[in-house]
Amino acid sequence: MEQKIDYLEIELDDLKQPDTKQVIEFFNLLVKAVKAKLVYPSSSKLPEQFKGNLIKKTSSILEKIEDLSFKISSNNITYGNITVYESSSRTENFAHVFFRDGIVGLHFHPGIDDDEMGRFVDLLARMMRTIYIDDDLATLLWEENFQYISYDLIDEDFEIETFEYSTNTFKTDINPSDDDIQSLFLDEAHIKFEDDDTDTDQQKEGINLHGSAYARMPQESHDFLSRISEFSKEEKEQLADLLATDVSFNHTQYLLTVIFEILGMEKELSGYIEVISFIGKVRDSYIASCDFSSASSLLNRMHELLDVLKNLKSSRVEKIEEFFLDCASKEKIEMLTQTLNKHKDIDTEGLENYLKQLPWAAIDPLLSSLGELEHYQTRRVLCKVLIELGKDHVDIVAKGLDDERWYVVRNIVKILGELANPRVINYLKKTIKHPDYRVRKETLAAAAKMNTNESVDFMIIALSDPDPKIQLNSLKLLTEKKYTRAFMAIENIIKNKKFKDKSPEHIRDFLEAYAILGQSKAFAYLKTLATKKYFFPSTNEERLRLNAVNALARIKTSEAVRFINKLASGRNKKLSSAAMRAIHIKKKD
Amino acid sequence: MTNPPQKDIEKEQQETEEKFSLLGLEFFRNFYSTLKTASLYEANNNRYISRANKLRQLIAEIFTEDSRLSFVYKDGYFFLNNFRIKLETPDQQIGEFFKEKFNELKISGFNIFSRADSREIDKFIFSLTHFKLPNEDDDAFELFKEKLDSLQIENVVPVKVSDREDDSKGTKVKDETSKIRARKTFFKAINVVQEIITQAKSGNKINLAKTKRVVQAMVDQIIEDESTMVELTILRNFDNYTYVHSVNVCVLSLLLAYHLGFDKKRLSDLGLGSLLHDIGKINLPPDLINKPSAYDEMDWEQMRMHPVYGVKTILKTRGTDRSSIRAMSVAYEHHITINGGGYPELLQKRTPCLFAQIVAIADTFNAMNSGRVYQKRRMVGDEIITNMVNRAGTDFNPLLLKVFINTIGIYPVGSVVKLNNEEIAIVSRTNPDDLENPEVKVIADRDGLKPQIKIIDLASEEASNIHIQNVIDGDKYNIDPANYIDLD
């Protein structure tokens, strides 16, 4: 019997004090949930999973204990006598995040829900990520107003009273004497005598207002005050609207409105310059926080202002222009680049709108930035912007072609191609010989967009490029656009002894292009190739012959048509079937 | 089986929250009306029966959502089943009633379980209404619990104010009375303002975390015991006018916003903005600030620049974070009137933002109540209220002013008044339920100064024959209300 009682007592004790292992596990889950939030991107489901595990654990542990309380010092966190967390690191120290802001105790109470725990984890992750200068954990915890998480805070400023101001600062020597009180009553009697005929207390409906000032107030004010405690339905609704409007207070829009109002108020140039410098500061803060939409709105406002003032040619216009030059400076673009590399979820539309408003002076630093940007999406935006900014500044954009990095040069060639300016071709002459085939390929594409004699020359040059893919690309472009000037160049290539050793695709495409661009001029040579007799033809020679037949079908002259039909009905089975196939393909085309 | 999508869960949560928020407000008002009716009528009276029936229907509706009804007050807010009840401005008076009632019984609220029948609920209502503590030193909670047990009320359970609720707040200074905490917070705030101004003058960054901590402590103090904080706003010190004025404006702004139903985050932002509302004055010549005579047009021209200087100072010494932009809005617009007038003169007139509207009221009130440097005489309470009411709709938002007067009273704290029984008193506390009859400290009568100060709540039954007859200009008779505040 006794044993049974002991057993029950032990059981009760167990229920009162949760297994320390469980507490340690709970704390580990808390740390893991915070770290997951720090490590994984917002799109990942893992942080939510960790949070879910933590919430489950919290509920089960709080079923056993009313208050789950931890003590915090600079390097460790304890539950009773058990250390649940320890770290001597200054940068990744969970305990220190609390301790540095004076939080020495942390309590979790029954009733905590997913939302509260989730907000707590998010808040800790924010504080772990960076040292907040503007806020500390204590102020943020206060703002969150958690219902089931509480904390012990030591505020030294409050504990140790070292204020300059104290009760004595406000005590005065002014104290009434009995004489003062006597004269008060005398004055009162005098007033009463003077005002005897008037009723100083306007006693009507509502609150009774005693006081000479109240007696003198206009009727409208009196009505307002006598019904001060009554709120009509409309008034309640108006108050609710007032609060609701404030909830949607737009900080960015407000700041822009105020700062431009102040700029407009400045009478002195020095004040005007000061406000412009503030606008610069605001712009920098928007960029640092990746708020490109606001940064773009800011530049837009500056452009509007410039449009209004530009005819004045005053110093104020100069200052705005200087502001824009500052936006375009190397230093500012480098700052922007660093910010873009730090963040993954960029508002690309806002970024594009911002960059498009920069002056052409930004082209040079933006070209440097192009080589530094780590994310594809931001490079893409930058290229789009440089196409816009570079329209009338081909020479500046082309400076970037000297960059040692092939990918920068390729992007610049692409931009130059999009500019569709005939002057671009001169720069492409340089890049068509670039050691990297990707640059040469882009050059070819850029040249094709020009549609000039010079661009055709480019494509003809590219037919002899060391890279077979570029040769074929070039050939394709020339054939598509029917640049007959390329005929001679192609003829030279196919008449080369080594031509037969090229890849099957190469031989087919070149002979086809030769036929399409040369037509009657190409007939004789292709006929020769198709009918040439070999005693023991090699595979390459055989391939050359069959591809020549195929190419002949592309010549539209009657002589060529007759010839191909003759081949189709001839005895040579290989030539016959090749000709029939070519005729068939031609018909299909 | 698939889990419901996250969006659906969120939507469901939002709907539950909205539902409980509405039910909460309805319960809050209905329960109050029932208690008030119970204080006047017997349980078998038709008026009570009708009122109680309404309440029962509401409770039954809540039980369809949950098997328990939990009504508690915590950290300045009321909750129904853990959902915050969003009170409207006129509900604040009811809130004060519950706070006082709960505080008296040392409870934070109560739980009603679905097993409770209507008789149990009625018994609980009457117990709550009529319970009186025999002695001040008695354990109110235990006695109240005993009373409920004796009436066999098992399914309506009061919730004791836990140690946690007493101790867990951010600003912890154990074993101190609320008054000492209020005083410490107030003086600390003055110190912080001084520091801010020194930092701003030297162009250094303002320590926002420190400033926010003191603001948050003030909010906590207002939630806990607003009257003590309000009483401190009558302190004045001409040598440090700017610092004291900033803190006073902060307290009064927070008070108004708290009664409007601001949440803690917004109270914190407003507090910061109101502390910094005059920061632009650091750019004005000290001679102008301390000018002993009235301002001429040239002086005013300079003075009218301080809102713009305020924005510049905040931009220089802070960043463009949300709190700082809010502070800027207050510094810039607190002299712009509700009809778009005032200063700075805007090219396109617009209504100032809500924060600035609130601070404008608090600023004007405090300026008149403490007396400026050049005009050391403070205006008399009824003069101030009259002045402000006359400007409602042109200078101030009339609705906000109405809420403000409801919180500070028609005889603001510090007003020197003559009572109809020929006694001279100082208003020490406003009664939100009875603005005509505040709590006063009697300091003198026809025979001269009283040896012992007597506190009378003019709204109480004992003082039903006493009322305010007139408002007195205290300065004229060397009566400084600040000397009657219990600061030690």
Interface residues (C-beta under 8 A of the other chain):
Chain A: D67 H107 H109 G111 D113 D115 Y132 I133 D134 D135 D136 A138 T139 L141 W142 E143 N145 Q147 S150 Y151 D152 L153 I154 D155 D157 F158 E159 E161 F163 E164 Y165 S166 T167 T169 F170 K171 T172 I174 N175 P176 S177 D178 D180 I181 Q182 S183 L184 F185 D187 E188 T200 I207 N208 L209 H210 G211 S212 A213 Y214 R216 M217 P218 S221 F224 L225 I228 S229 F231 E235 K236 Q238 L239 A240 L242 L243 T245 D246 F249 H251 Y254 L255 V258 I259 E261 I262 G264 M265 E274 V275 F278 K281 V282 S285 Y286
Chain B: Q13 K74 D75 F79 N82 E88 T89 P90 R164 D167 S168 K169 G170 T171 K172 V173 R183 K184 T185 F187 K188 I190 N191 Q194 K205 L208 A209 K210 K212 R213 Q216 A217 L235 R236 N237 N240 Y243 L260 G261 F262 D263 K264 K265 R266 S268 V308 V311 K312 L315 K316 G319 T320 D321 R322 S323 I325 R326 M328 S329 Y332 P344 E345 L346 L347 C353 L354 F355 V380 G381 D382 E383 I385 T386 V389 N390 A392 N397 P398 L399 L400 K402 V403 I405 N406 I410 Y411 K418 E422 I424 L435 E436 I443 A444 R446 G448 L449 H467 I468 Q469 N470 V471 I472 K476 Y477 N478 I479 D480 A482 N483 L487 D488
